[in-house]
Each structure stands twice: as structure tokens, then as C-alpha cells.
Amino acid sequence: MNISVVIPLLNEEESLKELHDWIAKVMQSNHFSYEIIFIDDGSMDSSWQAINDLVKKDRNVKGIRFSKNYGKSQALHIGFKKAKGDVVITMDADLQDNPDEIPGMFKMITSENYDLVSGWKKKRFDSIIGKNLPSKLFNWAARKTSGLKLHDFNCGIKAFKNDVIKNIDVNGEMHRYIPLLVKNAGFINIGEKVVRHQARKYGKTKFGMERFINGFLDLITIWFISRFGKRPMHFFGALGALMLVIGFAFAIYLGIDKIIINPGGRLITQRPQFYISLVTMIIGSQFFVAGFLGEIILRSRQDKKRYSIKEELNL
């Protein structure tokens, strides 16, 4: 199979048939063998019924329905797990991603040997204050932190080699940083393609301003995990050692000062340096304990179920 199209969605009943017909037209005109996997992330409208109708008329359509809303990352996780195509395309279901971009991205993966091709919505039709400016700030921070020279980390339309999506773990809200997850998994041939962005045709966006706050917090998380996730003692142990050295240095200074330099001076417990020494040594010990606990948790953790699938169609 040439292509798997993975489409997470939430309350997008109005756009699904139009999106399916558009994708099918592109696939058939380019003679691709394909599958379209819709993941209903707990929609409250008739999205699942629309997917049912599409499955009945097109054997290339497959559906997965979550029992409740778990988030885009979990939807992508199960979509990646089920995808069989040599190239996997992700798209949003709101018709803002253009299926006509698929052949060009497919060619970049197959002919130019990219592991990941990320879309770049150079010209956007979103609110300047509500989305465009926060998005530019967000992408600037992601570039500086990750070292990847991409303009649009969170663009919905992306293309992957199949073995890439089978080797990354998209969880929490990490769908914003899939390029960084790909890089951390050892796939470094990451490219970018300017894609056409379209104004939302139906409904309204499911994301508010809080996503940018959460996005920056997730960026810090993924930076930390990518550097210290497999060796937490390296981080906490280094901080603990630094604090202990500072504490011991103050303690030695106080001892020498009291015994040799100024024996008749104030009691050690009456000097602020004593409490600085005490607190830093306590904090240093706590960092060491945190490092040890991190190592223990890392070695004993078991992956737990992150979502509940209510129904599957044609899988």
C-alpha cells in the first residue's frame, strides 16, 4: 500500500464527506493504493455516523472511535499503530489542510528519501492576534530549543516513512512536537514543504489560547525528557552535587573562622551562613534522592493504557 492518511477529528460531521471525496479524487488521479483512517476522538455530534456512511461506500475508509475525548496525541498514536502504508500522511479534518499537497509530499519521502516532511503554512487565514502571532513565537522557541530549522512545527499536514511513525511515541500533548520526537528517535532527514492553508469552512476551532501556554510547558518537558529522560540521575545528581559542595564550603568556612580566625566571635548558629550551609546541603540531598527515585521509576515502569477504543470499522 502506497499511502495511509491518518485523520484525528472532534465534532467535524459537516466536513468529513467533502474531505473524503477530495482525498479519494487525489489518490485515484495519481493511481495510489491507499487507506483513510478516521479517528473520532469522542465527538458529540454525528461524526461517527458520517464515518459509518463513508465506510459503507468506500472500502479504503477505516474508522476508530474513542469512548471519550482523549486528545489529538492519543488519536495520532492509535492511527500510527494501525497505518499500513509505505508513506503515512497526517491531516486535520477541518478542510484547512489541502489534500492536493499529498502527491508532492509523497514524492519527497519516496524520491528524495526524507524521513519526515512537515508542512509550512506560509500564508495563513487565521486570526493575527489569536493564532498567527502566538504561533510565530511558539515556533521560534521550538526552533531554538530543538535545533530544527522548521517554520511550522504544529502544521497538521505531514508525511512520514512508515518505519518512522512505528518508532515514535506520541503521548500527552506532544503532537505539537512530532518533528522533535522524530529527531530524538534517530531520524534526522527532516524536510519542509510550503503548503496551502485554507480558511475554516465549517464550525469553529477546538483550541483556545490555553494551548500556547500548554505548548511552552510541553516544549520544556520534551527538552528535559530528550536530554535526561533515560538518565535522570545525571540531572538531579549534578544539581545535588553542586548544592552539597556549596553547603560544605560554607560549613568549612564557618568552622575555620570560629576555630582559628575569630574564636571569640558570634556563635555559629547566630550567623546567616550557617543556615545557608544547612539549607543547601538539605536541598542537595533531596536532589540526590529525586535522582535515585527517577532511576527506580524508569526501570520499573510499565506502560499503561492511555485510551479506550469504543468501536472500530474495517480494521
C-alpha positions in Angstrom: 0.0 0.0 0.0 1.3 3.4 -1.0 -0.3 5.8 1.5 -2.1 5.8 4.8 -4.0 9.0 5.6 -4.5 9.4 9.4 -7.1 12.0 10.3 -7.9 12.7 14.0 -11.2 14.6 14.5 -13.6 16.1 17.0 -17.0 17.2 16.1 -16.4 17.6 12.3 -19.5 16.0 10.8 -20.0 18.7 8.2 -16.6 18.4 6.6 -16.0 14.6 6.6 -17.7 13.7 3.3 -16.2 16.6 1.4 -12.7 15.8 2.8 -13.1 12.1 1.9 -14.2 12.9 -1.6 -11.3 15.3 -2.1 -8.7 12.8 -0.8 -10.2 10.0 -2.9 -10.0 12.1 -6.0 -6.3 12.9 -5.4 -5.5 9.3 -4.7 -7.3 7.9 -7.8 -5.9 10.6 -10.2 -2.4 9.6 -9.0 -3.1 5.9 -9.0 -2.1 5.5 -5.4 -3.2 2.5 -3.3 -4.4 4.0 0.0 -6.4 3.9 3.2 -8.0 6.7 5.1 -8.1 6.2 8.8 -10.5 8.5 10.7 -10.1 8.6 14.5 -13.1 10.0 16.2 -11.8 11.5 19.5 -15.1 11.4 21.4 -17.2 13.6 19.1 -20.6 14.7 20.5 -22.1 15.4 17.1 -22.8 12.9 14.2 -19.2 12.5 13.1 -19.2 8.7 13.8 -22.3 8.2 11.7 -20.7 10.1 8.9 -17.7 7.8 9.2 -20.0 4.8 9.1 -21.6 6.1 5.9 -18.2 6.5 4.3 -17.0 3.0 5.3 -20.1 1.5 3.6 -19.4 3.2 0.3 -15.6 3.1 0.2 -13.6 0.0 1.3 -10.5 2.2 1.7 -12.0 4.0 4.6 -11.4 2.8 8.2 -12.7 4.2 11.5 -11.7 4.2 15.1 -13.9 5.6 17.8 -12.7 6.6 21.3 -15.1 6.2 24.2 -14.4 9.8 25.2 -12.2 12.7 24.3 -8.6 11.8 24.9 -6.8 14.4 22.8 -5.1 14.6 19.4 -1.9 12.9 20.5 -3.7 9.8 21.6 -5.7 9.8 18.3 -2.5 10.0 16.3 -0.9 7.3 18.4 -3.6 4.7 17.6 -3.7 5.9 13.9 0.1 5.4 13.6 -0.3 2.0 15.2 -2.9 0.9 12.6 -1.4 2.5 9.5 -0.1 0.1 6.8 1.0 2.5 4.0 4.6 2.9 3.0 4.1 6.7 3.5 1.8 8.0 6.3 0.1 11.4 5.8 -1.5 13.2 8.8 -4.2 15.8 8.2 -6.7 17.7 10.2 -10.4 17.1 9.4 -11.5 20.8 9.2 -10.6 21.2 5.5 -7.8 23.7 6.3 -5.2 21.2 5.1 -5.2 20.7 1.4 -5.2 17.1 0.1 -3.7 18.3 -3.2 -0.4 18.6 -1.3 -0.2 14.8 -0.8 1.5 13.8 -4.1 4.3 16.4 -3.6 4.9 15.2 -0.1 4.8 11.6 -1.1 7.4 12.3 -3.8 9.7 14.0 -1.2 9.5 10.9 1.0 10.0 8.3 -1.7 12.3 10.0 -4.2 14.2 12.4 -2.0 14.5 10.0 0.9 13.2 12.3 3.6 12.1 10.6 6.9 9.6 13.4 7.6 8.2 16.2 5.5 6.4 18.9 7.6 4.0 21.3 6.0 4.6 25.1 6.4 1.5 27.3 6.1 3.4 30.3 4.9 0.2 32.3 4.2 -2.4 31.7 6.9 -6.1 32.6 7.1 -6.3 32.6 10.9 -6.7 35.5 13.4 -3.5 37.5 13.5 -3.7 38.2 17.3 -5.4 34.9 18.3 -3.3 32.4 16.4 -0.7 33.9 14.0 1.5 35.9 16.4 1.4 33.3 19.2 2.2 30.6 16.6 5.3 32.5 15.4 6.5 32.9 19.0 5.9 29.3 19.7 7.7 28.1 16.6 10.7 30.4 17.3 11.0 28.9 20.8 10.7 25.4 19.3 13.5 26.1 16.7 15.8 27.5 19.4 15.2 24.5 21.7 15.3 21.7 19.2 17.8 22.9 16.6 15.4 22.0 13.8 15.0 24.7 11.2 11.3 24.3 10.6 8.9 27.2 10.4 5.7 25.4 11.4 6.1 22.6 14.0 2.4 22.1 14.6 1.2 22.1 11.0 -1.4 19.4 10.7 -0.3 18.0 7.3 2.9 16.0 7.5 4.3 13.0 5.6 6.3 10.2 7.2 8.0 7.0 6.3 6.2 4.1 7.9 9.1 3.0 10.0 9.4 6.5 11.4 5.8 6.5 12.9 6.3 3.0 14.3 9.3 4.2 16.3 7.9 7.3 17.9 5.6 7.5 20.9 3.1 10.4 20.7 1.6 10.9 24.1 0.2 13.6 26.3 0.1 16.8 24.2 3.3 16.0 22.3 1.7 16.1 18.8 2.9 19.7 18.6 6.5 18.4 18.7 6.4 15.4 16.4 9.4 16.7 14.4 11.4 16.7 17.6 10.2 13.3 18.6 11.3 12.0 15.1 14.7 13.6 15.6 15.1 12.1 19.0 14.3 8.7 17.6 17.3 9.0 15.3 15.6 10.0 12.1 17.4 13.1 11.0 16.5 13.6 7.4 13.6 16.1 8.1 12.4 18.4 5.4 9.7 21.1 4.9 7.3 21.9 2.2 5.3 25.1 1.8 1.6 24.1 1.7 -1.6 26.0 1.0 -3.7 26.9 4.0 -7.4 27.4 3.7 -9.9 29.2 5.9 -12.1 27.1 8.1 -15.3 26.3 6.2 -17.4 24.7 8.9 -17.7 25.0 12.7 -15.1 26.7 14.9 -11.6 25.8 16.2 -11.4 23.4 19.1 -8.3 25.1 20.5 -8.1 28.2 22.6 -5.3 30.4 23.9 -4.5 27.9 26.6 -2.9 25.7 24.0 0.0 28.1 23.7 0.7 28.0 27.4 0.4 24.3 27.4 2.6 24.2 24.3 5.5 26.0 26.0 5.2 23.8 29.0 5.3 20.7 26.8 8.4 22.2 25.0 10.2 22.3 28.3 9.1 18.8 29.1 10.2 17.3 25.8 13.6 19.1 26.0 14.1 17.7 29.5 13.0 14.2 28.6 15.1 14.1 25.4 18.2 15.0 27.4 17.7 13.3 30.7 14.7 11.0 30.3 16.9 7.9 30.2 19.3 9.1 32.9 17.5 11.3 35.5 20.4 10.9 37.9 22.7 12.9 35.6 20.4 15.9 36.0 19.4 15.7 39.6 22.7 14.2 40.7 24.6 17.2 39.2 22.3 19.7 40.9 22.6 17.8 44.2 26.4 17.7 44.0 26.5 21.4 43.3 24.3 22.2 46.3 26.3 19.9 48.6 29.6 21.5 47.5 28.2 25.0 48.3 26.9 23.8 51.7 30.1 22.1 52.7 32.1 25.1 51.5 30.1 27.4 53.9 30.4 24.8 56.7 34.2 24.6 56.3 34.4 28.4 56.2 32.4 28.8 59.4 34.5 26.1 61.1 37.8 27.8 60.2 36.5 31.2 61.1 35.2 30.1 64.5 38.3 28.0 65.5 41.2 29.9 64.0 40.3 33.4 62.8 37.8 34.7 65.3 37.3 32.3 68.2 35.5 35.0 70.4 33.0 36.0 67.7 29.3 35.1 67.4 28.0 31.6 67.8 27.9 29.7 64.5 24.1 29.3 64.9 23.8 33.1 65.0 25.3 33.6 61.6 23.3 33.5 58.4 26.0 31.5 56.6 25.1 28.6 59.0 21.6 28.4 57.7 22.7 28.8 54.0 25.0 25.9 54.6 22.3 23.8 56.2 19.6 24.5 53.6 21.8 23.9 50.6 23.0 20.6 52.0 19.4 19.5 52.6 18.3 20.6 49.2 21.3 18.8 47.6 20.4 15.6 49.5 16.8 15.9 48.2 18.0 16.3 44.6 20.1 13.1 45.0 17.0 11.3 46.3 14.9 12.6 43.4 17.6 11.3 41.0 17.6 7.8 42.6 13.8 7.7 42.6 13.8 8.7 38.9 16.1 5.9 38.1 14.0 3.4 40.0 10.8 4.5 38.4 12.4 4.4 34.9 13.5 0.8 35.4 10.2 -0.4 37.0 7.6 1.5 35.0 5.0 -0.4 32.9 3.2 1.3 30.0 -0.4 1.8 31.0 -3.4 2.0 28.7 -3.9 5.6 27.6 -7.2 5.4 25.8 -10.3 3.2 25.4 -11.5 2.3 21.9 -15.2 2.0 21.8 -15.6 0.8 18.2 -13.6 0.0 15.0 -14.7 -0.1 11.4 -13.0 -2.0 8.6 -9.9 -2.8 10.7 
